[in-house]
Amino acid sequence: MTIDHAAVLSTLLREAEQRLAHLDDDERSLLRDRADATADDEHDPEGSTLSGEWSRVDALRRGAEQDRADAATALARVADGTYGTCVVCGGPIAPGRLEARPTAATCIGCAR
C-alpha cells in the first residue's frame, strides 16, 4: 500500500491551523478573564492562575506553530521532489520513519 504523503501532510497542516484557531479563542477568553479579574489570581484556591493559563496557551501555540511550519516545509519538499531525502546527507529517509514521522527531514542516522 502506497501512502499519499501530500494528503497526510495536508491533514497535519490543517490540524495545526485548527489548533491555532482554538488557541486564539483561548487567548481571547483569557484577555476577558484578565479584564474581569478584581482579585489577586495568583492566590486563588479555586483554580489555575491566569498566568499559568497564559503559559499553557503559549506553550501550546509554540508547538502548533512548529507543527504548522514542519508540515508546510515537508509539503514543499513533496512539491519539489525532495521529500524522503535527508536534508543533511542526501540519502533516503526510511519509509517507516516517514510513516511514523511524516515531517521528518533527516534520516535516522543524521537525526542522532
C-alpha positions in Angstrom: 0.0 0.0 0.0 1.4 3.4 -1.0 1.0 6.3 1.4 -0.2 9.6 -0.1 2.3 11.7 1.8 0.9 15.0 0.5 -2.5 14.1 1.8 -1.1 13.1 5.2 0.9 16.4 5.4 -2.0 18.5 4.3 -4.1 16.9 7.1 -1.3 17.7 9.6 -1.1 21.3 8.4 -4.9 21.7 8.6 -4.9 20.2 12.1 -2.2 22.6 13.2 -4.2 25.5 11.8 -7.3 24.4 13.7 -5.3 24.1 16.9 -4.0 27.6 16.4 -7.6 28.9 15.8 -8.7 27.3 19.1 -5.8 28.8 20.9 -6.8 32.2 19.5 -10.2 31.7 21.2 -8.4 30.6 24.4 -6.3 33.8 24.3 -9.4 36.0 23.8 -11.1 34.3 26.8 -8.0 34.9 28.9 -8.0 38.5 28.0 -11.6 38.8 29.0 -10.8 36.9 32.3 -7.9 39.2 32.9 -10.1 42.3 32.4 -12.7 40.9 34.8 -10.2 39.9 37.5 -10.6 42.0 40.6 -8.5 40.0 42.9 -5.1 38.5 43.0 -5.5 35.4 40.9 -2.1 34.0 42.0 -3.6 33.2 45.3 -7.0 32.0 44.2 -7.5 28.5 45.7 -10.4 27.8 43.3 -8.4 27.0 40.2 -5.5 27.7 38.0 -4.0 31.1 37.8 -4.3 33.4 34.8 -0.5 33.4 34.5 -0.5 29.7 34.5 -3.1 29.6 31.8 -1.1 32.1 29.7 1.9 29.9 30.0 -0.1 26.8 29.0 -1.6 28.5 25.9 1.8 30.0 24.9 3.4 26.6 25.0 0.6 25.0 23.0 0.8 27.8 20.5 4.6 27.4 20.0 4.0 23.7 19.5 1.2 24.2 17.0 3.2 26.9 15.1 6.2 24.4 14.9 3.9 21.7 13.7 2.5 24.0 11.0 5.9 25.0 9.9 7.2 21.4 9.8 4.1 20.3 7.7 4.4 23.3 5.3 8.2 22.6 4.8 7.5 18.9 4.2 4.8 19.7 1.7 7.3 22.0 -0.1 9.7 19.0 -0.3 6.9 16.9 -1.8 6.3 19.6 -4.4 9.9 19.9 -5.4 10.6 16.2 -5.4 12.9 16.1 -2.4 10.5 14.5 0.1 12.0 11.4 1.6 15.6 12.6 1.0 17.7 13.5 4.1 18.5 17.2 4.1 21.8 16.5 5.8 23.4 13.6 3.9 21.2 13.4 0.9 20.4 9.7 1.5 16.9 8.2 1.6 14.7 8.5 4.7 13.4 5.1 5.6 9.7 4.6 4.7 9.0 3.5 8.3 10.4 6.8 9.6 8.2 8.8 7.2 5.2 6.8 8.2 5.9 7.4 11.9 7.0 11.0 11.4 5.7 12.4 8.1 7.5 15.7 8.6 11.0 14.1 9.1 13.7 15.9 7.2 16.6 13.7 8.2 17.4 10.0 8.1 17.7 8.1 11.4 21.5 8.3 11.2 21.6 12.1 10.8 18.9 12.6 13.4 21.1 11.1 16.1 
